[in-house]
Amino acid sequence: MQKHYIIIGNNRHGYTLQPARKVTTLICRSANIEARFPNDEIPRILAELPNIILERGVLSVQDQVLRFRVSEEEKIQIEHNAVENGYESVSAYLRDLALRK
Protein backbone atom coordinates (compact mmCIF):
# COMPACT_ATOMS: atom_id res chain seq x y z
CA MET A 1 0.00 0.00 0.00
CA GLN A 2 1.35 3.40 -0.96
CA LYS A 3 0.01 6.60 0.60
CA HIS A 4 0.22 9.82 -1.40
CA TYR A 5 -1.38 13.23 -1.44
CA ILE A 6 -2.05 16.14 -3.75
CA ILE A 7 -2.46 19.77 -2.79
CA ILE A 8 -5.28 21.77 -4.32
CA GLY A 9 -5.33 25.37 -3.16
CA ASN A 10 -4.26 25.14 0.46
CA ASN A 11 -5.91 21.77 1.00
CA ARG A 12 -4.17 18.44 1.11
CA HIS A 13 -6.06 15.46 -0.31
CA GLY A 14 -4.74 12.01 0.43
CA TYR A 15 -5.10 8.93 -1.71
CA THR A 16 -3.87 5.37 -1.44
CA LEU A 17 -2.69 3.04 -4.17
CA GLN A 18 -2.72 -0.72 -3.63
CA PRO A 19 -1.06 -2.24 -6.69
CA ALA A 20 -1.70 -5.84 -7.68
CA ARG A 21 -0.72 -7.86 -10.70
CA LYS A 22 -3.08 -6.39 -13.32
CA VAL A 23 -5.13 -3.88 -11.33
CA THR A 24 -4.53 -1.17 -8.74
CA THR A 25 -6.98 -0.19 -6.05
CA LEU A 26 -7.32 3.58 -5.74
CA ILE A 27 -8.83 5.03 -2.58
CA CYS A 28 -9.44 8.77 -2.40
CA ARG A 29 -12.08 9.94 0.04
CA SER A 30 -11.94 13.51 -1.25
CA ALA A 31 -12.99 12.28 -4.69
CA ASN A 32 -15.29 9.60 -3.26
CA ILE A 33 -13.35 6.88 -5.09
CA GLU A 34 -12.64 3.38 -3.82
CA ALA A 35 -12.27 1.11 -6.83
CA ARG A 36 -9.96 -1.14 -8.80
CA PHE A 37 -8.64 0.09 -12.11
CA PRO A 38 -6.41 -1.52 -14.75
CA ASN A 39 -2.79 -0.58 -14.10
CA ASP A 40 -2.49 1.23 -17.43
CA GLU A 41 -5.42 3.53 -16.49
CA ILE A 42 -3.92 4.75 -13.18
CA PRO A 43 -1.75 7.57 -14.65
CA ARG A 44 -4.77 9.03 -16.51
CA ILE A 45 -6.99 8.80 -13.43
CA LEU A 46 -4.35 10.43 -11.22
CA ALA A 47 -3.96 13.24 -13.74
CA GLU A 48 -7.74 13.83 -13.54
CA LEU A 49 -7.93 13.47 -9.75
CA PRO A 50 -7.71 17.24 -9.01
CA ASN A 51 -10.60 17.91 -11.40
CA ILE A 52 -12.66 15.13 -9.86
CA ILE A 53 -12.08 16.53 -6.37
CA LEU A 54 -13.02 20.04 -7.50
CA GLU A 55 -16.19 18.75 -9.17
CA ARG A 56 -17.21 16.94 -6.00
CA GLY A 57 -17.19 20.27 -4.18
CA VAL A 58 -14.80 19.14 -1.47
CA LEU A 59 -13.17 22.53 -1.42
CA SER A 60 -14.95 25.09 0.68
CA VAL A 61 -13.98 28.31 2.37
CA GLN A 62 -12.46 27.57 5.75
CA ASP A 63 -12.85 30.83 7.61
CA GLN A 64 -14.03 29.62 11.01
CA VAL A 65 -11.69 29.10 13.96
CA LEU A 66 -12.17 26.40 16.56
CA ARG A 67 -10.01 26.52 19.68
CA PHE A 68 -9.51 24.12 22.54
CA ARG A 69 -7.02 23.62 25.33
CA VAL A 70 -4.54 20.78 25.71
CA SER A 71 -1.53 20.15 27.90
CA GLU A 72 2.00 20.57 26.55
CA GLU A 73 2.40 16.79 26.37
CA GLU A 74 -0.88 16.43 24.48
CA LYS A 75 0.16 19.16 22.04
CA ILE A 76 3.45 17.38 21.34
CA GLN A 77 1.62 14.07 20.85
CA ILE A 78 -0.94 15.63 18.49
CA GLU A 79 1.82 17.28 16.43
CA HIS A 80 3.71 13.98 16.31
CA ASN A 81 0.58 12.11 15.18
CA ALA A 82 -0.08 14.69 12.46
CA VAL A 83 3.42 14.33 11.01
CA GLU A 84 3.32 10.54 11.38
CA ASN A 85 0.10 10.45 9.36
CA GLY A 86 1.60 12.55 6.57
CA TYR A 87 0.16 15.94 7.45
CA GLU A 88 2.11 19.18 7.34
CA SER A 89 -0.63 21.02 9.21
CA VAL A 90 -2.02 20.09 12.62
CA SER A 91 -5.22 21.91 11.65
CA ALA A 92 -5.72 19.71 8.59
CA TYR A 93 -4.97 16.60 10.65
CA LEU A 94 -7.45 17.48 13.39
CA ARG A 95 -10.11 18.56 10.87
CA ASP A 96 -9.83 15.29 8.93
CA LEU A 97 -9.77 13.28 12.14
CA ALA A 98 -12.82 15.03 13.57
CA LEU A 99 -14.75 14.82 10.29
CA ARG A 100 -13.53 11.26 9.62
CA LYS A 101 -12.08 12.09 6.20
N, C-alpha and C positions, 0 to 999 in steps of 0.2 A: 504494500500500500504506500502510495506516495502522496503527501500533502503539499498543496501549492496554494497560492493566492494571487489575485489580481487586484489592483487598486483602480477604482473608478471615482474620480473626484477626490474626496478625502476619505473614502470608505474602502475598507479592505474586505474582499469577498473570497472566502476560502472554497477550495474544491479538492476532491480526492480522486486519484486515479488508481484503479486496481487492475493492472494488466494481467491478462491470461494469454493462452496460446493464440487464439484468433480474434478474441474480443477484449475490450477494456471496459470496466465499469466506471462510469463517471458519476460522481455525487457532488452536486452543488446546490445547497439549500437556497442560496440567493436567487438562483435561476429556476428553482423547483424542479431539478433534474436528478433522477436516480435511476439510471438505465445502463444497459450494455450496448456498446456500439462496436462495429467492426474496427479493428486497429487502424485501417487506412482512413477511416472517417474522423478519428480523434483530432488531428491537426485542424481540419476545417471547423469542427465544432468548437474547439478552443478559441479559434480566431473569431467566431461569432458570439462567444460567451458574453463579452461586454454588452453587445446589443441585446442579447436575450435578457440579461439582468436589467438593463434600462427599460425594456419593454414591459417587464413584470412589475415595474414601479417600485422596486425595492428602495431606490434612492428617495429620500425625503429630507426636508430641511430639519436639521437637528439644532434647534435654538433654545431648548429648555435645559436647565441645569438641575441636577439632582445631587444632593449632598448627604453624606452620612459620616458618622464618626467610627474610627477603628483605632486600635492600639498600634504602636510602632511595629510590634512583631507581626500583627495582622497585615499591616500595610506592606511590609517586606514580603510576606508570604503571598499576598495578592499580586504584587509586582512580579515575583518569581513565577507564579502560575501563569500570568499573562505572557511572559517571555517564553516559558516552556511550551505553551500552546501556540506559539508562532505569532503572537500579537506584538506590535510595536507600541500600542496605546492601551493603557489600563482601562480607559473609558470604553474603547471598542470591545475589549475582553469582557468587562462587566455588563455592558449592554447586551452582547450576544449571549452571555451566560444567563442573564435575567430573562431575556426574551426567548431563550432556548433556540438560538439560531445556529 
